[in-house]
Amino acid sequence: MGTKRVGLARTQALIENLKRELQLSGTSLAGLKERTLTTTADKTLTVSDSGKTIFLDGSTTHDVTLPAAATGLTFTFFLVDATADVDIVQAAAAEDFVGNITAHNGKDTASASDTKIIFDQSGGAAVGDWVQVTCYNDDDWYVVGLSNTSAAVVFG
């Protein structure tokens, strides 16, 4: 029986140590929330913003500029107010968007000349339209997204 108790005590100690190591900024893994940011005016994202869900408050027209492309950077954008246009802009013209934004009536596909993603109010952008961008190779931002109509969220 002594061996089982020692094994159990070691297991419990390992679990407690693991719990301590998984604590992030005083929040346990069980209570971890996704990091978010809401934009209402021009904003330049940084590398430390990677992984965040960005809520685009389109109550005013503004640009959200991505940081310089670096492999692994990822951002997810949701439109939460569709009153005015919001643009997601590349940091450098040499970077490229690759991929599609799909809608129920079609899609928009990125081309090499595109330098921004436009949540276009006049094109029918609606609350809940979203895109995710992930940098693949220090140059290319892979894009996936869904929009209300094919003219709502477009490359430009």
DSSP file with accessible surface (Angstrom, degrees, kcal/mol):
  #  RESIDUE AA STRUCTURE BP1 BP2  ACC     N-H-->O    O-->H-N    N-H-->O    O-->H-N    TCO  KAPPA ALPHA  PHI   PSI    X-CA   Y-CA   Z-CA
    1    1 A M     >        0   0  175      0, 0.0     4,-1.9     0, 0.0     5,-0.2   0.000 360.0 360.0 360.0 -32.0    0.0    0.0    0.0
    2    2 A G  H  >  +     0   0   50      1,-0.2     4,-2.2     2,-0.2     5,-0.2   0.878 360.0  53.5 -61.6 -36.7    2.9    2.4    0.7
    3    3 A T  H  > S+     0   0  126      1,-0.2     4,-2.5     2,-0.2    -1,-0.2   0.909 107.6  50.6 -65.7 -39.6    4.0    2.3   -2.9
    4    4 A K  H  > S+     0   0  160      2,-0.2     4,-2.6     1,-0.2    -1,-0.2   0.898 110.2  49.9 -65.1 -39.2    0.5    3.3   -4.2
    5    5 A R  H  X S+     0   0  192     -4,-1.9     4,-2.8     2,-0.2    -1,-0.2   0.909 110.9  48.8 -66.4 -40.2    0.3    6.2   -1.7
    6    6 A V  H  X S+     0   0   73     -4,-2.2     4,-2.5     2,-0.2    -2,-0.2   0.934 112.8  48.2 -64.7 -43.0    3.7    7.5   -2.9
    7    7 A G  H  X S+     0   0   31     -4,-2.5     4,-2.3     2,-0.2    -2,-0.2   0.914 113.0  47.8 -62.3 -42.5    2.6    7.1   -6.5
    8    8 A L  H  X S+     0   0   98     -4,-2.6     4,-2.7     2,-0.2    -2,-0.2   0.922 111.2  50.6 -64.7 -42.2   -0.6    9.0   -5.8
    9    9 A A  H  X S+     0   0   52     -4,-2.8     4,-2.4     1,-0.2    -2,-0.2   0.911 111.1  49.0 -63.9 -39.9    1.2   11.7   -3.9
   10   10 A R  H  X S+     0   0  174     -4,-2.5     4,-2.6     2,-0.2    -1,-0.2   0.912 111.1  49.8 -65.1 -43.7    3.6   12.2   -6.8
   11   11 A T  H  X S+     0   0   75     -4,-2.3     4,-2.4     2,-0.2    -2,-0.2   0.935 111.7  48.0 -60.4 -45.4    0.8   12.3   -9.3
   12   12 A Q  H  X S+     0   0  111     -4,-2.7     4,-2.4     1,-0.2    -2,-0.2   0.905 111.6  50.5 -63.0 -39.6   -1.1   14.9   -7.2
   13   13 A A  H  X S+     0   0   49     -4,-2.4     4,-2.6     2,-0.2    -1,-0.2   0.913 110.0  50.3 -65.5 -41.3    2.1   17.0   -6.8
   14   14 A L  H  X S+     0   0  119     -4,-2.6     4,-2.5     2,-0.2    -2,-0.2   0.914 110.4  49.9 -61.8 -42.5    2.7   16.9  -10.6
   15   15 A I  H  X S+     0   0   82     -4,-2.4     4,-2.6     2,-0.2    -2,-0.2   0.933 111.5  48.1 -62.4 -44.3   -0.9   18.0  -11.2
   16   16 A E  H  X S+     0   0   85     -4,-2.4     4,-2.1     1,-0.2    -2,-0.2   0.916 112.2  49.1 -64.6 -41.4   -0.5   20.9   -8.7
   17   17 A N  H  X S+     0   0   67     -4,-2.6     4,-2.3     2,-0.2    -1,-0.2   0.912 110.9  50.6 -63.2 -41.7    2.8   21.9  -10.4
   18   18 A L  H  X S+     0   0   98     -4,-2.5     4,-1.9     1,-0.2    -2,-0.2   0.924 107.9  52.7 -62.8 -41.9    1.2   21.8  -13.8
   19   19 A K  H  X S+     0   0  117     -4,-2.6     4,-0.5     1,-0.2    10,-0.2   0.919 110.4  48.3 -59.1 -44.0   -1.7   24.0  -12.6
   20   20 A R  H >< S+     0   0  136     -4,-2.1     3,-0.9     1,-0.2    -1,-0.2   0.909 111.1  50.0 -63.6 -42.0    0.8   26.6  -11.3
   21   21 A E  H 3< S+     0   0  150     -4,-2.3    -1,-0.2     1,-0.2    -2,-0.2   0.814 107.4  55.1 -67.1 -29.2    2.7   26.5  -14.6
   22   22 A L  H 3< S+     0   0   71     -4,-1.9     2,-0.3    -5,-0.2    -1,-0.2   0.546  79.6 113.3 -83.3  -5.2   -0.4   27.0  -16.6
   23   23 A Q    <<  -     0   0  106     -3,-0.9     2,-0.5    -4,-0.5     5,-0.2  -0.511  50.0-165.6 -70.3 129.3   -1.5   30.1  -14.8
   24   24 A L  B >   -A   27   0A  87      3,-2.6     3,-2.0    -2,-0.3    -2,-0.1  -0.969  68.0 -23.3-120.7 117.1   -1.3   33.1  -17.1
   25   25 A S  T 3  S-     0   0  132     -2,-0.5    -1,-0.1     1,-0.3     3,-0.1   0.881 126.6 -51.4  51.8  40.4   -1.4   36.6  -15.6
   26   26 A G  T 3  S+     0   0   73      1,-0.2     2,-0.5    -3,-0.0    -1,-0.3   0.544 116.8 112.5  79.4   4.7   -3.1   35.2  -12.5
   27   27 A T  B <   -A   24   0A  60     -3,-2.0    -3,-2.6    -5,-0.1    -1,-0.2  -0.942  63.5-131.7-114.1 127.7   -5.8   33.4  -14.5
   28   28 A S    >   -     0   0   56     -2,-0.5     3,-1.2    -5,-0.2     4,-0.4  -0.317  28.8-106.0 -71.8 161.9   -6.0   29.7  -14.5
   29   29 A L  G >  S+     0   0   95      1,-0.3     3,-1.4   -10,-0.2    -1,-0.1   0.879 120.9  59.1 -56.2 -37.3   -6.3   27.8  -17.8
   30   30 A A  G 3  S+     0   0  102      1,-0.3    -1,-0.3     3,-0.0    -3,-0.0   0.821 111.6  40.7 -63.1 -28.1   -9.9   27.0  -16.9
   31   31 A G  G <  S+     0   0   39     -3,-1.2    -1,-0.3     2,-0.1    -2,-0.2   0.308  84.3 132.6-103.2   9.2  -10.7   30.7  -16.7
   32   32 A L    <   -     0   0   87     -3,-1.4     2,-0.3    -4,-0.4    -3,-0.0  -0.404  39.1-160.3 -66.5 130.7   -8.6   31.8  -19.7
   33   33 A K        -     0   0  179     -2,-0.2     2,-0.1     1,-0.0    -2,-0.1  -0.829  26.5-101.0-108.4 151.2  -10.5   34.2  -22.0
   34   34 A E        -     0   0  126     -2,-0.3     2,-0.3     1,-0.1    18,-0.1  -0.457  43.0-111.6 -66.8 140.5   -9.6   34.9  -25.6
   35   35 A R        -     0   0  125     16,-0.2    18,-2.2    -2,-0.1     2,-0.3  -0.570  44.1-178.0 -76.6 135.5   -7.8   38.2  -26.0
   36   36 A T  E     -b   53   0B  76     -2,-0.3     2,-0.3    16,-0.2    18,-0.2  -0.873  18.7-168.7-132.7 165.1   -9.8   40.9  -27.7
   37   37 A L  E     -b   54   0B  38     16,-1.7    18,-3.3    -2,-0.3     2,-0.5  -0.972  11.1-150.3-151.9 138.8   -9.5   44.4  -28.9
   38   38 A T  E     -b   55   0B  81     -2,-0.3     2,-0.4    16,-0.2    18,-0.2  -0.965  12.1-155.6-114.5 132.1  -12.2   46.8  -30.2
   39   39 A T  E     +b   56   0B   5     16,-2.6    18,-2.3    -2,-0.5     3,-0.1  -0.876  28.5 157.4-107.9 139.4  -11.3   49.5  -32.8
   40   40 A T  S    S+     0   0   75     -2,-0.4     2,-0.3     1,-0.2    -1,-0.1   0.351  73.4  25.1-129.9  -7.2  -13.2   52.8  -33.2
   41   41 A A  S    S-     0   0   57     22,-0.1    -1,-0.2    21,-0.1    21,-0.1  -0.908 109.9 -48.2-148.2 172.1  -10.5   54.8  -34.9
   42   42 A D        +     0   0  121     -2,-0.3     2,-0.3    19,-0.2    22,-0.2  -0.165  62.9 179.4 -48.9 135.5   -7.3   54.3  -36.9
   43   43 A K  E     -h   64   0C  79     20,-2.3    22,-2.9    -4,-0.1     2,-0.6  -0.995  25.0-151.7-145.8 133.4   -5.2   51.6  -35.2
   44   44 A T  E     -h   65   0C  91     -2,-0.3    22,-0.2    20,-0.2     2,-0.1  -0.948  24.1-141.0-104.7 119.9   -1.9   49.9  -36.1
   45   45 A L        -     0   0    3     20,-3.2     2,-0.2    -2,-0.6    -2,-0.0  -0.418  13.6-149.4 -76.6 155.9   -1.7   46.4  -34.7
   46   46 A T    >   -     0   0   64     -2,-0.1     3,-1.8    21,-0.1     4,-0.4  -0.744  32.1-100.1-118.6 169.6    1.6   45.1  -33.2
   47   47 A V  G >  S+     0   0   93      1,-0.3     3,-1.9    -2,-0.2    -1,-0.1   0.878 121.9  61.9 -56.4 -36.3    3.1   41.6  -33.1
   48   48 A S  G 3  S+     0   0   82      1,-0.3    -1,-0.3     3,-0.1    -3,-0.0   0.687  94.7  62.6 -69.0 -13.2    1.8   41.4  -29.5
   49   49 A D  G X  S+     0   0   10     -3,-1.8     3,-2.2     2,-0.1    -1,-0.3   0.578  76.0 122.2 -83.3 -10.3   -1.7   41.7  -30.8
   50   50 A S  T <  S+     0   0   27     -3,-1.9    25,-0.2    -4,-0.4     3,-0.1  -0.239  71.7  27.4 -55.6 138.5   -1.3   38.4  -32.8
   51   51 A G  T 3  S+     0   0   41     23,-4.0    -1,-0.3     1,-0.3   -16,-0.2   0.240  94.2 126.4  92.1 -11.0   -3.9   35.9  -31.8
   52   52 A K    <   -     0   0   36     -3,-2.2    24,-1.7    22,-0.3     2,-0.6  -0.435  61.8-127.8 -78.5 152.2   -6.5   38.5  -30.8
   53   53 A T  E     -bc  36  76B  11    -18,-2.2   -16,-1.7    22,-0.2     2,-0.6  -0.894  27.3-151.9 -92.8 124.2  -10.0   38.8  -32.0
   54   54 A I  E     -bc  37  77B   0     22,-3.8    24,-2.5    -2,-0.6     2,-0.6  -0.897   2.2-152.6-105.0 119.8  -10.4   42.3  -33.2
   55   55 A F  E     -bc  38  78B  63    -18,-3.3   -16,-2.6    -2,-0.6     2,-0.8  -0.841  11.6-147.2 -92.7 120.1  -13.9   43.8  -33.1
   56   56 A L  E     -bc  39  79B   0     22,-3.4    24,-2.6    -2,-0.6     2,-1.1  -0.809   6.1-160.8 -93.3 107.1  -14.4   46.4  -35.8
   57   57 A D  E >   - c   0  81B  38    -18,-2.3     3,-0.8    -2,-0.8    25,-0.1  -0.765   7.2-173.6 -88.9  97.1  -16.7   49.2  -34.6
   58   58 A G  T 3   +     0   0    0     23,-1.3    26,-2.6    -2,-1.1    -1,-0.1   0.052  51.2 114.0 -83.6  28.8  -17.7   50.7  -37.9
   59   59 A S  T 3  S+     0   0   52     24,-0.2     2,-0.3     1,-0.1    -1,-0.2   0.748  89.6  27.5 -68.6 -20.4  -19.6   53.6  -36.3
   60   60 A T  S <  S-     0   0   68     -3,-0.8     2,-0.2    24,-0.1    24,-0.2  -0.987  97.6-102.9-135.1 148.4  -16.9   55.7  -37.8
   61   61 A T        +     0   0   98     -2,-0.3     2,-0.3    22,-0.1    25,-0.2  -0.491  57.5 147.4 -67.2 132.1  -14.7   55.1  -40.9
   62   62 A H  E     - i   0  86C   3     23,-1.3    25,-2.0    -2,-0.2     2,-0.4  -0.986  40.9-120.8-160.7 166.0  -11.2   54.0  -39.9
   63   63 A D  E     - i   0  87C  58     -2,-0.3   -20,-2.3    23,-0.2     2,-0.5  -0.904   9.8-158.3-111.4 142.5   -8.2   51.8  -40.9
   64   64 A V  E     -hi  43  88C   0     23,-3.2    25,-2.7    -2,-0.4     2,-0.5  -0.984  18.5-153.9-117.3 114.7   -6.7   49.0  -39.0
   65   65 A T  E     -hi  44  89C  37    -22,-2.9   -20,-3.2    -2,-0.5    25,-0.2  -0.792   8.2-134.7 -96.4 129.1   -3.1   48.4  -40.2
   66   66 A L        -     0   0    0     23,-3.1     3,-0.1    -2,-0.5   -19,-0.1  -0.394  26.7-108.2 -71.6 154.5   -1.5   45.0  -39.8
   67   67 A P        -     0   0   11      0, 0.0    24,-0.5     0, 0.0    25,-0.2  -0.294  58.6 -64.7 -70.8 170.5    2.0   44.8  -38.5
   68   68 A A  S    S-     0   0   67     23,-0.1    71,-0.1     1,-0.1    70,-0.1  -0.304  71.3 -91.4 -54.9 137.5    4.8   43.9  -40.9
   69   69 A A        +     0   0   14     69,-0.1     2,-0.3    -3,-0.1    -1,-0.1  -0.309  56.0 167.2 -57.4 131.4    4.2   40.4  -42.2
   70   70 A A    >   -     0   0   36     -3,-0.1     3,-2.2    70,-0.1    65,-0.3  -0.968  44.8 -92.6-148.1 132.5    5.9   37.7  -40.1
   71   71 A T  T 3  S+     0   0   83     -2,-0.3    65,-0.2     1,-0.3     3,-0.1  -0.127 108.4  19.2 -49.7 129.4    5.3   34.0  -40.3
   72   72 A G  T 3  S+     0   0   47     63,-2.9    -1,-0.3     1,-0.3     2,-0.1   0.189  81.0 137.6  97.1 -14.8    2.7   32.8  -37.8
   73   73 A L    <   -     0   0   11     -3,-2.2    62,-2.8   -23,-0.1     2,-0.4  -0.451  30.9-176.5 -64.9 135.9    1.0   36.2  -37.0
   74   74 A T  E     + D   0 134B  32     60,-0.2   -23,-4.0    -2,-0.1     2,-0.3  -1.000  12.9 175.4-140.5 136.1   -2.8   35.7  -36.9
   75   75 A F  E     - D   0 133B   0     58,-2.5    58,-2.7    -2,-0.4     2,-0.4  -0.998  13.8-157.1-139.3 140.7   -5.7   38.1  -36.5
   76   76 A T  E     -cD  53 132B  21    -24,-1.7   -22,-3.8    -2,-0.3     2,-0.4  -0.978  13.3-161.9-118.6 131.1   -9.5   37.5  -36.6
   77   77 A F  E     -cD  54 131B   0     54,-3.4    54,-1.9    -2,-0.4     2,-0.4  -0.952   8.0-175.1-118.4 130.7  -11.7   40.5  -37.4
   78   78 A F  E     -cD  55 130B  68    -24,-2.5   -22,-3.4    -2,-0.4     2,-0.5  -0.988  23.9-131.6-122.4 133.7  -15.5   40.7  -36.7
   79   79 A L  E     +c   56   0B   3     50,-2.7    49,-2.8    -2,-0.4   -22,-0.2  -0.717  28.7 170.8 -82.7 123.9  -17.7   43.7  -37.8
   80   80 A V  E    S+     0   0B  63    -24,-2.6     2,-0.3    -2,-0.5   -23,-0.2   0.483  70.8  29.2-113.0  -7.7  -19.8   44.8  -34.8
   81   81 A D  E     -c   57   0B  46    -25,-1.0   -23,-1.3     3,-0.1    -1,-0.3  -0.916  59.5-169.3-150.9 126.4  -21.2   48.1  -36.3
   82   82 A A        +     0   0   25     -2,-0.3    42,-0.1     1,-0.2   -23,-0.1   0.013  53.9 111.0-108.8  29.1  -21.8   48.5  -40.1
   83   83 A T  S    S+     0   0   90      1,-0.1     2,-0.3   -23,-0.0   -24,-0.2   0.893  85.7  12.3 -69.8 -38.9  -22.5   52.2  -40.2
   84   84 A A  S    S-     0   0   17    -26,-2.6   -24,-0.1    -3,-0.3     2,-0.1  -0.856  91.9 -80.6-135.9 167.5  -19.2   53.2  -42.0
   85   85 A D        -     0   0   49     -2,-0.3   -23,-1.3    35,-0.1     2,-0.4  -0.427  34.6-167.3 -71.3 144.2  -16.4   51.5  -43.9
   86   86 A V  E     -iJ  62 119C   0     33,-1.4    33,-3.1   -25,-0.2     2,-0.4  -1.000   7.5-159.7-129.3 131.4  -13.5   49.8  -42.0
   87   87 A D  E     -iJ  63 118C  20    -25,-2.0   -23,-3.2    -2,-0.4     2,-0.6  -0.913  13.0-149.9-113.3 139.6  -10.4   48.8  -43.9
   88   88 A I  E     -iJ  64 117C   0     29,-3.0    29,-2.5    -2,-0.4     2,-0.4  -0.947  29.0-162.7-102.6 120.4   -7.7   46.3  -42.9
   89   89 A V  E     -iJ  65 116C  32    -25,-2.7   -23,-3.1    -2,-0.6    27,-0.2  -0.870  16.8-122.3-116.2 137.5   -4.5   47.5  -44.5
   90   90 A Q        -     0   0   10     25,-2.6   -22,-0.1    -2,-0.4     3,-0.1  -0.414  18.9-131.6 -68.6 150.2   -1.2   45.8  -45.2
   91   91 A A  S    S+     0   0   51    -24,-0.5     2,-0.3     1,-0.2   -23,-0.1   0.823  91.1  23.4 -72.1 -30.4    1.9   47.3  -43.6
   92   92 A A  S >  S-     0   0   46    -25,-0.2     3,-1.7     1,-0.1    -1,-0.2  -0.997  70.7-131.7-140.5 142.6    3.8   47.2  -46.9
   93   93 A A  T 3  S+     0   0   82     -2,-0.3    -1,-0.1     1,-0.3    -2,-0.0   0.753 104.6  68.4 -63.7 -22.5    2.7   47.1  -50.5
   94   94 A A  T 3  S+     0   0   83      2,-0.1    -1,-0.3    21,-0.0     2,-0.1   0.684  84.1  89.4 -72.1 -16.6    5.1   44.1  -51.1
   95   95 A E    <   -     0   0   13     -3,-1.7     2,-0.4    45,-0.1    45,-0.2  -0.429  68.8-147.9 -76.2 157.4    3.0   41.9  -48.9
   96   96 A D  E     -e  140   0B  48     43,-2.2    45,-3.5    -2,-0.1     2,-0.4  -0.971  11.0-138.2-130.1 145.0    0.2   40.0  -50.5
   97   97 A F  E     -e  141   0B   5     14,-0.4     2,-0.4    17,-0.4    45,-0.2  -0.828  24.4-170.1 -91.3 139.1   -3.3   38.7  -49.5
   98   98 A V  E     +e  142   0B  50     43,-2.6    45,-3.0    -2,-0.4     2,-0.3  -0.999  41.5  32.8-131.1 129.2   -4.0   35.2  -50.7
   99   99 A G  E    S-e  143   0B  22     -2,-0.4    11,-2.5    11,-0.2     2,-0.3  -0.829  74.3 -70.2 130.7-164.7   -7.4   33.6  -50.5
  100  100 A N  E     -eF 144 109B  52     43,-1.0    45,-0.6    -2,-0.3     2,-0.5  -0.939  13.5-145.3-133.9 153.2  -11.1   34.3  -50.7
  101  101 A I  E     -eF 145 108B   1      7,-2.3     7,-2.1    -2,-0.3     2,-0.3  -0.992  32.7-150.7-115.7 119.0  -13.9   35.9  -48.8
  102  102 A T  E     +eF 146 107B  64     43,-2.5    45,-2.2    -2,-0.5     2,-0.3  -0.701  18.5 176.6 -98.5 143.6  -17.1   33.9  -49.3
  103  103 A A  E >   -eF 147 106B  12      3,-3.2     3,-1.3    -2,-0.3    45,-0.2  -0.860  46.5-100.8-133.4 170.4  -20.7   35.1  -49.3
  104  104 A H  T 3  S+     0   0  151     43,-0.6    45,-0.1    44,-0.5     3,-0.1   0.738 123.1  39.1 -66.5 -18.7  -24.0   33.4  -50.0
  105  105 A N  T 3  S-     0   0   88      1,-0.2     2,-0.3    43,-0.1    -1,-0.3   0.087 130.0 -51.4-120.5  24.1  -24.0   34.9  -53.5
  106  106 A G  E <   -F  103   0B  35     -3,-1.3    -3,-3.2     2,-0.0     2,-0.3  -0.960  57.1 -99.6 145.3-160.3  -20.4   34.6  -54.5
  107  107 A K  E     -F  102   0B 124     -2,-0.3     2,-0.4    -5,-0.2    -5,-0.2  -0.978  12.6-129.6-155.0 162.9  -16.9   35.4  -53.3
  108  108 A D  E     -F  101   0B  45     -7,-2.1    -7,-2.3    -2,-0.3     2,-0.4  -0.987  24.1-154.7-118.8 132.3  -14.1   37.9  -53.7
  109  109 A T  E     -F  100   0B  72     -2,-0.4    -9,-0.2    -9,-0.2    46,-0.1  -0.892  18.6-115.9-111.0 136.3  -10.6   36.6  -54.5
  110  110 A A        -     0   0   18    -11,-2.5     2,-0.3    -2,-0.4   -11,-0.2  -0.312  28.0-164.0 -67.5 147.9   -7.4   38.4  -53.6
  111  111 A S    >   -     0   0   56    -13,-0.1     3,-1.9    45,-0.1   -14,-0.4  -0.877  36.0-101.9-126.3 165.7   -5.0   39.6  -56.3
  112  112 A A  T 3  S+     0   0   80     -2,-0.3    -2,-0.0     1,-0.3   -15,-0.0   0.771 118.7  56.8 -60.0 -25.5   -1.4   40.7  -56.1
  113  113 A S  T 3  S+     0   0   98    -17,-0.1    -1,-0.3     2,-0.0     2,-0.2   0.596  81.2 109.1 -84.8  -8.1   -2.3   44.3  -56.4
  114  114 A D    <   +     0   0   17     -3,-1.9   -17,-0.4   -17,-0.2     3,-0.1  -0.485  33.9 168.9 -73.4 133.4   -4.7   44.2  -53.3
  115  115 A T        +     0   0   55     41,-2.5   -25,-2.6    -2,-0.2     2,-0.3   0.353  60.7  31.4-122.5   0.5   -3.4   46.1  -50.2
  116  116 A K  E     -J   89   0C  70     40,-1.7    40,-2.5   -27,-0.2     2,-0.5  -0.986  62.2-131.1-153.9 162.5   -6.4   46.1  -48.0
  117  117 A I  E     -JK  88 155C   0    -29,-2.5   -29,-3.0    -2,-0.3     2,-0.6  -0.986  30.2-152.3-114.6 126.2   -9.6   44.3  -47.1
  118  118 A I  E     -JK  87 154C  27     36,-3.8    36,-2.2    -2,-0.5     2,-1.2  -0.897  16.4-156.7-109.7 119.9  -12.7   46.6  -47.1
  119  119 A F  E     -JK  86 153C   1    -33,-3.1   -33,-1.4    -2,-0.6     2,-0.8  -0.835  32.8-157.4 -86.0  96.5  -15.7   46.1  -44.9
  120  120 A D    > > -     0   0   34     32,-3.0     5,-2.2    -2,-1.2     3,-0.7  -0.722  22.1-168.6 -94.5 108.5  -17.8   48.1  -47.3
  121  121 A Q  G > 5S+     0   0   93     -2,-0.8     3,-1.5     1,-0.3    -1,-0.2   0.912  91.8  50.1 -60.3 -42.9  -21.0   49.6  -45.8
  122  122 A S  G 3 5S+     0   0   98      1,-0.3    -1,-0.3     2,-0.1    30,-0.1   0.749 106.5  57.3 -72.5 -18.2  -22.3   50.6  -49.2
  123  123 A G  G < 5S-     0   0   17     -3,-0.7    28,-0.4    29,-0.2    -1,-0.3   0.438 129.2 -92.4 -88.2  -2.5  -21.7   47.0  -50.5
  124  124 A G  T < 5 +     0   0   28     -3,-1.5    28,-0.2    -4,-0.3    -3,-0.2   0.639  57.6 176.5 103.5  17.6  -23.9   45.6  -47.7
  125  125 A A      < -     0   0   12     -5,-2.2     2,-0.3    27,-0.3    -1,-0.2  -0.273  14.5-167.2 -54.3 138.7  -21.4   44.8  -44.9
  126  126 A A    >   -     0   0   29     23,-0.1     3,-2.4   -45,-0.1   -47,-0.2  -0.936  30.7 -84.6-132.8 153.7  -23.3   43.6  -41.9
  127  127 A V  T 3  S+     0   0  100     -2,-0.3   -47,-0.2     1,-0.3     3,-0.1  -0.309 116.7  34.8 -53.5 131.6  -22.7   42.9  -38.3
  128  128 A G  T 3  S+     0   0   41    -49,-2.8    -1,-0.3     1,-0.4    18,-0.1   0.185  79.3 134.2 102.2 -16.3  -21.1   39.5  -38.0
  129  129 A D    <   +     0   0   10     -3,-2.4   -50,-2.7   -50,-0.2    -1,-0.4  -0.413  36.3 178.1 -60.2 143.4  -19.1   39.6  -41.2
  130  130 A W  E     -DG  78 146B  66     16,-2.5    16,-1.9   -52,-0.2     2,-0.3  -0.984  25.8-170.3-150.5 157.4  -15.6   38.4  -40.5
  131  131 A V  E     -DG  77 145B   0    -54,-1.9   -54,-3.4    -2,-0.3     2,-0.4  -0.982  10.0-153.5-142.0 153.5  -12.2   37.5  -41.8
  132  132 A Q  E     -DG  76 144B  67     12,-3.1    12,-2.0    -2,-0.3     2,-0.4  -0.994  10.3-165.2-124.7 134.5   -9.1   35.8  -40.4
  133  133 A V  E     +DG  75 143B   0    -58,-2.7   -58,-2.5    -2,-0.4     2,-0.4  -0.977   7.2 179.9-120.5 134.3   -5.6   36.6  -41.7
  134  134 A T  E     -DG  74 142B  47      8,-2.1     8,-3.2    -2,-0.4     2,-0.5  -0.998  25.8-129.4-134.2 129.4   -2.6   34.4  -41.0
  135  135 A C  E     - G   0 141B   2    -62,-2.8   -63,-2.9    -2,-0.4     6,-0.2  -0.669  24.2-179.5 -83.3 128.0    0.9   35.1  -42.3
  136  136 A Y  S    S+     0   0  146      4,-2.6    -1,-0.2    -2,-0.5     5,-0.1   0.853  72.5   2.7 -94.1 -42.0    2.5   32.1  -44.0
  137  137 A N  S    S-     0   0   56      3,-0.5     4,-0.1   -66,-0.1    -1,-0.1  -0.047 103.6 -85.8-147.9  38.8    6.0   33.1  -45.1
  138  138 A D  S    S+     0   0   90      2,-0.2   -69,-0.1     1,-0.1     3,-0.1   0.500 126.2  47.1  66.1   4.6    6.9   36.7  -44.0
  139  139 A D  S    S+     0   0   85      1,-0.2   -43,-2.2   -71,-0.1     2,-0.5   0.543  95.8  68.2-136.1 -36.1    5.2   38.0  -47.2
  140  140 A D  E     -e   96   0B  29    -45,-0.2    -4,-2.6   -43,-0.0     2,-0.7  -0.850  54.4-158.9-107.7 127.9    1.8   36.4  -47.7
  141  141 A W  E     -eG  97 135B   0    -45,-3.5   -43,-2.6    -2,-0.5     2,-0.4  -0.907  17.5-147.5 -98.8 111.1   -1.3   36.9  -45.6
  142  142 A Y  E     -eG  98 134B 103     -8,-3.2    -8,-2.1    -2,-0.7     2,-0.4  -0.684  19.0-159.3 -80.4 133.4   -3.7   34.0  -46.1
  143  143 A V  E     +eG  99 133B  11    -45,-3.0   -43,-1.0    -2,-0.4     2,-0.3  -0.940  21.3 168.8-122.7 135.9   -7.3   35.1  -45.8
  144  144 A V  E     +eG 100 132B  73    -12,-2.0   -12,-3.1    -2,-0.4     2,-0.3  -0.984  21.0 140.7-137.4 144.0  -10.5   33.3  -45.1
  145  145 A G  E     -eG 101 131B   1    -45,-0.6   -43,-2.5    -2,-0.3     2,-0.4  -0.989  37.6-130.4-172.3 168.4  -13.8   34.9  -44.3
  146  146 A L  E     -eG 102 130B  88    -16,-1.9   -16,-2.5    -2,-0.3     2,-0.3  -0.991  24.1-180.0-132.2 140.7  -17.6   35.1  -44.6
  147  147 A S  E     -e  103   0B  13    -45,-2.2   -43,-0.6    -2,-0.4     3,-0.1  -0.910  39.7-111.8-137.8 167.0  -19.7   38.1  -45.5
  148  148 A N  S    S+     0   0   76     -2,-0.3   -44,-0.5   -45,-0.2     2,-0.3   0.912 100.2   1.0 -62.5 -48.5  -23.3   39.0  -46.0
  149  149 A T  S >> S-     0   0   31    -46,-0.1     3,-1.9   -45,-0.1     4,-0.7  -0.935  80.0-103.0-138.4 164.4  -23.0   39.5  -49.7
  150  150 A S  T 34 S+     0   0   41     -2,-0.3   -49,-0.1     1,-0.3   -26,-0.1   0.692 122.1  48.6 -66.2 -14.6  -20.1   39.3  -52.2
  151  151 A A  T 34 S+     0   0   47    -28,-0.4    -1,-0.3     1,-0.1   -26,-0.2   0.441  94.5  78.6 -99.7  -0.7  -19.8   43.1  -52.3
  152  152 A A  T <4 S+     0   0    0     -3,-1.9   -32,-3.0     1,-0.3     2,-0.5   0.915 103.4  22.0 -78.0 -47.2  -19.8   43.5  -48.5
  153  153 A V  E  < S+K  119   0C   1     -4,-0.7     2,-0.3   -34,-0.2    -1,-0.3  -0.966  85.9 160.6-125.6 112.7  -16.2   42.5  -47.6
  154  154 A V  E     -K  118   0C  26    -36,-2.2   -36,-3.8    -2,-0.5     2,-0.3  -0.889  40.5-109.6-135.0 159.2  -13.8   42.8  -50.5
  155  155 A F  E      K  117   0C  15     -2,-0.3   -38,-0.2   -38,-0.2   -46,-0.1  -0.621 360.0 360.0 -83.5 147.8  -10.2   43.1  -51.4
  156  156 A G              0   0   32    -40,-2.5   -41,-2.5    -2,-0.3   -40,-1.7  -0.939 360.0 360.0-149.3 360.0   -9.0   46.5  -52.7
